[in-house]
Amino acid sequence: MSPVTRAAEIVRAMWRQRRDWSADTAACPDGVPVHTDRCEECTSELLTTLSPGDVATVSCLEAEGSALSKLAALGILPGARVRLVQRYPAYVFRLGFGEVAIDSALAGLVRVRRG
């Protein structure tokens, strides 16, 4: 399977999962029941709260449409480990063997767990 096909499958799965989370009887990946579009008991935080040097794992994306496509194309997907390099003028972080830069609007759509 090509990397492009695999990435498309991951994005489709994320869309299905996000759609399922908005149902009254759904649960977030931690098993906590979700009654709104957002899990209130989730321990994740926004990527924008990290300090340079902090390491975290992407837990979910609050993006939709073109923003979700941009993040997925950059490899910013749930399970990816990131190390923040700088916060200004753009959020730059290491992802694998490369560095990715995104603006604060996109960074505010990425939820992470430290460690």
Number of C-alpha atoms within 10 A of each C-alpha: 5 6 8 10 9 11 15 14 12 15 17 12 12 17 16 11 15 20 12 16 21 17 14 12 11 18 17 19 13 10 9 13 17 20 15 13 14 13 18 13 11 15 12 18 18 18 24 18 13 20 13 14 13 14 18 21 20 21 21 23 23 15 18 13 8 9 15 20 15 15 20 17 14 13 14 21 21 17 13 15 20 24 21 21 20 16 20 9 10 15 21 20 22 17 16 12 5 7 14 17 17 17 13 15 12 19 21 17 19 23 21 26 19 17 10
